[in-house]
Amino acid sequence: MAEWRNWSGLVTCNPLEIALPTSEAEVAAIVAQAAAAGQNVRVCGSGHSFQPLCATSDLLISLDNLAGIESVDPAAGEATILAGTKLHDIGKPLAAYGLALENQGDVDVQALAGAVSTGTHGTGRSLGSISTQVIGLRFVAGDGSLHEVNLHSDPDAFRALAVSLGSCGVLTAIRMRLLPAYRLHERTWHEPIDECLARLEERIVATRHFEFFWYPQTDEAFCKALQPTSADPSPLDACEGERIDHNYRVFPTARNVRFNEMEYAVPEEAGLACFDQIRNLMRERHPNITWPVEYRTVAADELDLSPNQGRATIAISIHQAAELEHRPFFADAEPIFRQHGGRPHWGKLHSLSARELAPLYPRWQHCASVRERFDPRGVFLNEHLRRVLIG
Ligand SMILES: Cc1cc2nc3c(=O)[nH]c(=O)nc-3n(C[C@H](O)[C@H](O)[C@H](O)COP(=O)(O)OP(=O)(O)OC[C@H]3O[C@@H](n4cnc5c(N)ncnc54)[C@H](O)[C@@H]3O)c2cc1C
């Protein structure tokens, strides 16, 4: 038996085997063989989800050896990227073709397929999650058959598959819509939270990527503004908190201290009221939590299981050190997020099951039918997926 654990250490499992296929054909053979043997199959990326999405006692597949850029069409601004490619291995090779990802989250250690499968996002009012940059998917279904679905060939299935937690198949390659390569001017600073809130709308409008972290101990905001620029790269000026670099070098931040996290996407208009209640909760009932609350904007999309489906959102994240108890704080915060119409990030901690999640997603039943189509025997379902997708 092998051992697998997620980044925060909260999720552990002992699969019979962790398979490391090196080709799509090998993925297909492994899935067909496991399905015939009645085994459950899960696939992992970098294990940066906080939920037991990848947990299995049967077969775990890692696509660490199915990585790299498969093809690039610079004129169309598109590339097909193998599913196991880590985000930090995408920026530089794409830049050589004059191309770049539209947006990225806080870290770049995720596998592309892992980030896509949970709707991982960065910040920016006009920018959707990484899943909205996907235009085509190649994957191995529950019987080992190979499929290719894109936005034009089968838009209905595509919209269900683009955020699907590995519940319909093992993604092997992902076609991405890209932007011309760009540099970002980063500016970071601290200020009193009330000042940050008073100027929030103005900054969100004026900045391609604006976010803040509220630190409960000091009641200060750490603000981060990223703006495209044609100026030459310049190293970090620590006093001014400024630098200019390639987009793919500016987006990620090292996260050296491990934590657990809950995040909900609330409708944009509810963001400030929700943040205010979370802030009060922390001050009044959880004054010992020193970890910041993160506040980001995400554009609406039309992907069936995206937390941003049909509405622009504010993603509000709360954190606690991995070695400290997070449950009482997260349990108190969750009803606040839900009261504001929040939908949980699929990869982060929440307590909802399908009964509570289904009413949040208008196309829930359609997604169930797409899952039935590609994995009728439930080869890819583990206990957690049964709870959140079936109930
Ligand atoms: C330090 C840290 C920072 C983070 N920052 C952000 C952020 O800024 N924004 C944000 O939105 N989220 C963020 N997250 C959450 C994270 O991006 C998501 O949980 C993401 O899914 C993790 O990617 P992964 O490669 O580790 O995938 P895993 O956690 O390993 O897997 C995630 C899901 O993808 C599926 N999957 C993986 N590979 C495949 C495949 N080839 N085919 C089919 N399904 C597959 C898995 O089965 C699972 O359901 C962060 C998490 C951490 C720990």
PDBQT file of the ligand as one rigid body, heavy atoms in Angstrom, charges set to zero:
ROOT
HETATM    1  C1  LIG A 401      -1.335  27.231  -0.685  1.00  0.00    +0.000 C 
HETATM    2  C2  LIG A 401      -2.601  27.158  -1.520  1.00  0.00    +0.000 A 
HETATM    3  C3  LIG A 401      -2.963  28.243  -2.287  1.00  0.00    +0.000 A 
HETATM    4  C4  LIG A 401      -4.134  28.201  -3.057  1.00  0.00    +0.000 A 
HETATM    5  N1  LIG A 401      -4.485  29.307  -3.796  1.00  0.00    +0.000 NA
HETATM    6  C5  LIG A 401      -5.637  29.290  -4.494  1.00  0.00    +0.000 A 
HETATM    7  C6  LIG A 401      -6.048  30.436  -5.245  1.00  0.00    +0.000 A 
HETATM    8  O1  LIG A 401      -5.359  31.464  -5.301  1.00  0.00    +0.000 OA
HETATM    9  N2  LIG A 401      -7.233  30.375  -5.891  1.00  0.00    +0.000 N 
HETATM   10  C7  LIG A 401      -8.044  29.268  -5.838  1.00  0.00    +0.000 A 
HETATM   11  O2  LIG A 401      -9.123  29.288  -6.426  1.00  0.00    +0.000 OA
HETATM   12  N3  LIG A 401      -7.658  28.175  -5.176  1.00  0.00    +0.000 NA
HETATM   13  C8  LIG A 401      -6.488  28.159  -4.515  1.00  0.00    +0.000 A 
HETATM   14  N4  LIG A 401      -6.103  27.034  -3.829  1.00  0.00    +0.000 N 
HETATM   15  C9  LIG A 401      -6.885  25.806  -4.018  1.00  0.00    +0.000 C 
HETATM   16  C10 LIG A 401      -6.308  24.984  -5.177  1.00  0.00    +0.000 C 
HETATM   17  O3  LIG A 401      -5.977  25.787  -6.269  1.00  0.00    +0.000 OA
HETATM   18  C11 LIG A 401      -7.317  23.938  -5.659  1.00  0.00    +0.000 C 
HETATM   19  O4  LIG A 401      -7.735  23.142  -4.604  1.00  0.00    +0.000 OA
HETATM   20  C12 LIG A 401      -6.759  23.096  -6.802  1.00  0.00    +0.000 C 
HETATM   21  O5  LIG A 401      -7.758  22.198  -7.229  1.00  0.00    +0.000 OA
HETATM   22  C13 LIG A 401      -5.509  22.320  -6.406  1.00  0.00    +0.000 C 
HETATM   23  O6  LIG A 401      -4.883  21.808  -7.542  1.00  0.00    +0.000 OA
HETATM   24  P1  LIG A 401      -4.031  20.468  -7.451  1.00  0.00    +0.000 P 
HETATM   25  O7  LIG A 401      -3.276  20.316  -8.717  1.00  0.00    +0.000 OA
HETATM   26  O8  LIG A 401      -3.304  20.418  -6.198  1.00  0.00    +0.000 OA
HETATM   27  O9  LIG A 401      -5.237  19.405  -7.490  1.00  0.00    +0.000 OA
HETATM   28  P2  LIG A 401      -5.640  18.326  -6.396  1.00  0.00    +0.000 P 
HETATM   29  O10 LIG A 401      -5.964  19.021  -5.133  1.00  0.00    +0.000 OA
HETATM   30  O11 LIG A 401      -4.649  17.247  -6.367  1.00  0.00    +0.000 OA
HETATM   31  O12 LIG A 401      -6.991  17.809  -7.073  1.00  0.00    +0.000 OA
HETATM   32  C14 LIG A 401      -8.075  18.698  -7.198  1.00  0.00    +0.000 C 
HETATM   33  C15 LIG A 401      -9.178  18.049  -8.015  1.00  0.00    +0.000 C 
HETATM   34  O13 LIG A 401      -8.741  17.938  -9.365  1.00  0.00    +0.000 OA
HETATM   35  C16 LIG A 401      -8.917  16.616  -9.806  1.00  0.00    +0.000 C 
HETATM   36  N5  LIG A 401      -7.883  16.318 -10.788  1.00  0.00    +0.000 N 
HETATM   37  C17 LIG A 401      -6.546  16.509 -10.690  1.00  0.00    +0.000 A 
HETATM   38  N6  LIG A 401      -5.945  16.085 -11.824  1.00  0.00    +0.000 NA
HETATM   39  C18 LIG A 401      -6.928  15.643 -12.638  1.00  0.00    +0.000 A 
HETATM   40  C19 LIG A 401      -6.962  15.084 -13.943  1.00  0.00    +0.000 A 
HETATM   41  N7  LIG A 401      -5.846  14.902 -14.662  1.00  0.00    +0.000 N 
HETATM   42  N8  LIG A 401      -8.148  14.739 -14.460  1.00  0.00    +0.000 NA
HETATM   43  C20 LIG A 401      -9.295  14.903 -13.760  1.00  0.00    +0.000 A 
HETATM   44  N9  LIG A 401      -9.332  15.423 -12.538  1.00  0.00    +0.000 NA
HETATM   45  C21 LIG A 401      -8.152  15.791 -11.984  1.00  0.00    +0.000 A 
HETATM   46  C22 LIG A 401      -8.784  15.762  -8.560  1.00  0.00    +0.000 C 
HETATM   47  O14 LIG A 401      -9.373  14.500  -8.726  1.00  0.00    +0.000 OA
HETATM   48  C23 LIG A 401      -9.530  16.625  -7.562  1.00  0.00    +0.000 C 
HETATM   49  O15 LIG A 401     -10.911  16.423  -7.676  1.00  0.00    +0.000 OA
HETATM   50  C24 LIG A 401      -4.947  27.032  -3.055  1.00  0.00    +0.000 A 
HETATM   51  C25 LIG A 401      -4.567  25.943  -2.278  1.00  0.00    +0.000 A 
HETATM   52  C26 LIG A 401      -3.405  25.991  -1.507  1.00  0.00    +0.000 A 
HETATM   53  C27 LIG A 401      -3.037  24.820  -0.656  1.00  0.00    +0.000 C 
ENDROOT
TORSDOF 0
